[in-house]
Amino acid sequence: MKFNQQTLQKLEAILSQSDYIIRYERGNFQSGWCLLEAKRVVVLNKFLDIEGRINTLIDLIPQITIHYDKLTIDSQRLYDEINKEVIISPDSPSV
């Protein structure tokens, strides 16, 4: 996955198509993001560079409820790719 503005916009589209609001704010974020679940707001640390924002969204998206049927076909492909990476992540415990 390329770390550029277009990739960031595609990841943001997945969230916005699932009715999440994305805000870039400063704050004391341990992991670069804060999720206000009841209001469906994702707050990312505005001081992250593009690579940090992309990595943060890739880590975040599998953890939240995404309405797959609301996603465009391109967003569905990207969402499936992100979830596939999570399943075969090298951080996954070995059996």
C-alpha positions in Angstrom: 0.0 0.0 0.0 1.4 3.4 -1.0 1.6 6.1 1.7 0.2 9.1 -0.2 -2.7 11.5 0.0 -4.8 9.4 -2.3 -4.5 6.3 -0.1 -5.4 8.5 2.9 -8.5 9.8 1.2 -9.6 6.2 0.3 -9.3 5.1 3.9 -11.2 8.2 5.1 -13.9 7.4 2.5 -14.4 4.0 4.2 -15.1 5.7 7.5 -17.3 8.5 6.0 -19.4 6.0 4.0 -20.0 4.2 7.3 -21.3 7.4 8.8 -18.2 8.2 10.8 -16.9 11.8 11.1 -13.2 12.2 10.9 -11.5 15.0 12.8 -7.9 16.0 13.0 -7.2 17.5 16.4 -4.3 17.8 18.8 -4.4 16.0 22.1 -2.8 13.4 24.3 -3.5 10.4 22.1 -1.6 7.2 23.1 -2.2 5.5 19.8 -2.7 8.5 17.6 -6.5 8.3 17.6 -9.6 8.5 19.9 -13.0 7.0 19.1 -16.2 8.6 20.3 -18.4 5.5 19.6 -21.7 7.0 20.6 -21.3 9.9 18.2 -19.4 7.9 15.5 -16.5 10.3 15.5 -12.9 9.3 14.9 -10.4 11.9 16.2 -6.8 11.5 14.8 -3.8 13.3 16.1 -3.3 16.2 13.7 0.5 16.1 14.1 0.8 12.7 12.5 2.3 12.7 9.0 0.6 11.0 6.1 2.3 7.7 6.7 1.3 7.9 10.4 -2.3 8.7 9.5 -2.6 5.9 7.1 -1.1 3.4 9.5 -3.4 4.6 12.2 -6.5 4.2 10.0 -5.4 0.7 8.9 -5.1 -0.3 12.6 -8.4 1.4 13.5 -10.7 0.3 10.7 -10.9 -3.4 11.6 -11.7 -2.5 15.2 -14.9 -0.5 14.5 -18.3 -1.3 12.9 -18.2 -0.7 9.2 -21.4 -0.9 7.2 -20.0 -3.0 4.3 -23.2 -2.6 2.2 -22.9 1.2 2.3 -19.3 1.1 0.8 -18.6 1.7 -2.8 -17.0 -1.2 -4.7 -13.6 0.4 -4.5 -14.0 1.0 -0.7 -15.1 -2.6 -0.3 -12.0 -3.9 -2.0 -9.8 -1.8 0.2 -11.7 -2.8 3.3 -11.3 -6.5 2.3 -7.6 -5.9 1.7 -7.2 -4.3 5.1 -9.0 -7.1 6.9 -6.9 -9.7 5.0 -3.7 -8.0 6.2 -5.0 -8.1 9.8 -5.7 -11.8 9.6 -2.2 -12.7 8.3 -0.4 -10.0 10.2 3.0 -11.1 11.5 1.9 -9.9 14.9 -0.7 -12.6 15.0 0.1 -15.3 17.6 1.5 -18.6 16.1 -0.2 -21.9 16.7 
